[in-house]
Amino acid sequence: MSLRSKVSTFFHRYLNVPYALHTYEFRSPKKPKMTFVLIHGIGNSLHAWDDVVAQMPEDVRIIGIDLLGFGESPKPDWVAYNAKTQARSVGFTLLRLRIPRQPVLVGHSLGSLVAVEVAKRYSLLPQRLVLCSPPFYTSTQTGKRHLSADESLRSLYSFAKDHPDQLTHLSSLAVKLGIANKVTNITPENVASYIATLESCIINQTTLDDVQKLTLPIDILYGAFDPVVVGKHITALDKNNDNVTVKRAAVAHEIMGRYVTVVADHLKALI
C-alpha cells in the first residue's frame, strides 16, 4: 500500500471522515429553477441517468453522483458499504457543493434506499425524494412454510452474493440482452463492493421502516413488471402516509425505454 493510500485509509477509517464522491453536473444554469441530484442503482454509475437528462430542460441544475464503490468514486476494500456509509458520503459531498437551495434527491433502486437514508440523517438537506423502483423489504421473517416475496428475493440475492464469479459474466450478458442498463459494469475490480453493497444495503436493510417515519414529500415510481419490487409495500406506503404519492407504470426495473420518459416527465412536472 502506498503512503497516499495509507494516509487516506487513516483519514477515513480511523478519523471517520466521509469520502467525497465523484460528481458530474449535467446541467449548470446560472439561475436554476430547481436542483436535482441523481443517485444510481447497484452496479451502475451516474451515467445511468444520461437518457433521462437528455429529456430535461436546460434551466434546471442536474447533478449526478457515483456512489462509493462504483463509477469514478473511491472503492475502499475495508468499508461496510451499508446505507449509513453511503448516505454520509452523499451528504458530505452535497455540502461541499454548496447548493443554494434544497435539492430534490432522485434515486433508482439502491439509490432510492440511499436517498431515504440521507433524508433520515440530514433532514434539512433535501426538499423532496423521488424514488424509482425502490426494493423495500420487511426486516422480519414470516417463519411460514412458504417463503414470502421478501424472503424469496433475499434468497436470490444471497445466492448472487455467494457466487461472485458468476456476476461479472451475467451482468455483461444482461446488458447485451437489453435487460440491464447499458452502463451496468460489474468487473473483478468492483465486484467486492457490489457484493458488500448487496448484503449491507439491500439484504439487511431497514429502509421500509425508515421511510414511514419521514415527513418530507416522497414520490415513488415503479413498474408493473418489476421483478424485485414488492408492490404491496408500495401500496401500503401510499395508503398510510399522506406525504407519499405513488405512480405505477407499465415498465420493468431498469430506467430504460418508456421508463426514461416516465421519470423525466415526473421530474419536469415538479419544476
N, C-alpha and C positions, 0 to 999 in steps of 0.2 A: 504494500500500500504506500502510495506517495505521501510526502509531507502534507501536500494540499488536501488529500483525501482524509488524512488523519485529523487535520485541523477542522475540516468540515464535519467529520463524524463527532468530534468532541463538542463542537459548537451546537449541533442539532440534537445529538443523542444525550449528552450529559448536561448541557445547559438548557435543554428543552426548548430551543428556539425553532419555530416552524420553518419549513422550507419555503422559499419564494418559487412560485411555479412559472413555467413558461406561458406567456400570453401573446395574443395577436389581436390587433384592432382591425376588424374587418371594415368598420365604418367609424370615422372620427370627425364629424362635422364640428364647426366652431361653436354653434349653439344647438346642441342636440335636443330634440323634443323629449327623448327618453333614452335610457341606457339599458341594454340587455346584456346579461352575462351568460354565456352558453357553456354548459358543463356536459361533456360527452359521456358515453357509456363505457363499459368494461371492454378492454382490448382495442379501443378506438383512440382517436386524438381529436383535437379541436377542429380539424378539417372534416370531421363527420358532419359538420353543420354547413359546409360550403353551399349546398344546393338550397338550403333554407335562406341563407344570407343573400343569395342571388335574387330572391323574390322580395327582399325587404327594401323599403325606401332609403334614400340617401341621407335623410335628415335625422336619423337616429344613430346613437353610438352603439356599436356591437363589438363586444369583447369575447374572444374565445379563450378558454383555459385548458391546458393539458394537465390532467390530474397527476398526482405523484405516482411515479412508476410507469407512466405512459407518455407517448409523443416525445417532446423535447424537454420534458421536466425531469428532475433528478430521479434516479431509481436506486435508492439505498437498499442494501440487502438485509439490513437489520430492522427495518420498520415493520410495524404490525399491519399497516395498510387497512386499518379499520376506519369507520366513518368519522370518528373523532379526529384522527390524524389528518385525514383528507380535508375535513372542514376547517381545521386550524390553519392548514396551508392555504386553502382558498381564502379564508378571512384575512390572513396576513397579507396575501398577495393583493387583494382588493383594497385594503387600507393603504398599501404602498402606492396604488394607482391614484389615490386621492380623487375619487369620483365625487363631483359636487352634489349630485342628487342620488337618492337611494335607487339602486338598480333593480330591475326585475331579474331574478335568477331563473334560468331555463335549464332544466336538467333532463337528460334522457337516460332511462334505465338506472344504472349505477349512479349516474349524475343526479338523478332525482333524489336518491337516498342521501347523497352528499348535500344537496340543496336543503333538504329538511334539517339535516344536522347543523348546517350553517345558520339557518333561521332559529334553531333551538338554542345555539350557543351565542349568537350575535344578533339578538332580536331587532336591534336598531339598524342593521346593515341593509337587508332587502326590504323593498316595499311590497313585493308580491312574489309568489312562486308559481311557475308553470312547470308541471311535472308530466313528462311524456313517458308512457309505458313504464310506470313505476312498479317494480317487482316487490310489492308489500306482502310479507308473510307473517303469520302469527308466531309468537315467541314460545308457544306451548305446544306440546304434542297431545293428540287426542287419546292415545292408548287403545284405539279401536283396532279391530282385526284388519279392516281395510284402510289403507293409507288415505289421508286427506290430500287435496290438491297441493297444499303447502308441503306436506311431508314427502309426497312423490317428487316434487321439484327439488327439494333439498337432497333427496337420494340421488337424483340425476346430477346435481352439482357436485355432490360428494364423489360420485364416480369419476367425473371430469377432473376433480382435484387430485384423485389418486392415480390418474393416468395422464400426466403432463406431456409425455412423449407423443400422445395422440393429438393433443390440442393444436400444435403448430400445423400439422397436416390437415386437420379438419377445418381450421379457420381459413386456410388457403382455399380449400375445396368449397367452403360456404360462400366465399367471395366470388369464385368462378361461376357458381350456380346461381348467383344473384340473391342468395338468402341473407347474406351479411353485407353490411356497408362496405363500400369499396376501400375504405381506409382501415378496416379491421386488419390488424397485423400482430399476430402472436408469434414471436420468434424465440429461439433459445436464449436470447439476451433479456427478454422481458417476461418470459413465461413464469418465472418465480414470483414477480409482482402480481401477475394475473392470478395465480393460484392463491397467493396470500390475500388478495382483494376479494376473490370469490368466497373464501372461507370467512374472513372477518366482517366484510360489509354485507354480503348477501345471505350466506347460510346462517350466520349467527347474528342477525340483525334485530334491532328493537324499533325499527323505523315506524312500523304500523302503530305502535303505542305512542311514539313521539309525535307523529303528525296530528293526532287527535287533540293534542294539547296546544297546538299553535293557534294563534288568533288572527294572523295576517291573511289577506286573500290568497287562496290557493286554487289554481285551475289544474285539473287533471285531464289529460288527453290519453286515450288508449284505444287499441284496436280490437275489433270484434274477433279477429283471427290470431290474436297474440297468444302463443302457447305458454308464455312464462308469467303472464299477469293473471292473478286470481280475481275475476270480476266481482265476486261477492264482497270482497273487501272494499273495492272502489265504490260499489253501490251503497254499502253501509256508511262510508265516509260522507258520501253525498247526502244521505238521509239524515245523519246525526250531527252534522256540523254545518252551521249557517254560513261559514266563511269558505266552504268548499263548493266548487262547481265542477261538473264532470261533462266531458264531451266524448262520446263513443263513435268511432268511425270504422268503415269497412276496410281496415288495414291490418297489417301484422305488427311485428315488434320493432323492426328497424325503420328508421326515418328515411325511407326511400319511396320513389314513385309518388303515389297520391298522398302519402303521409306527409311529404315535404310541403305540399300546398296546404294541408290541414293545419300544420304547425305555423307556417308563415302567415296564413290568413288570420289565425287566432292572435298572433303577436301584433299584427297590423291593427286589429280591432282594439287593442289596448292603448294604442298611441293617442 
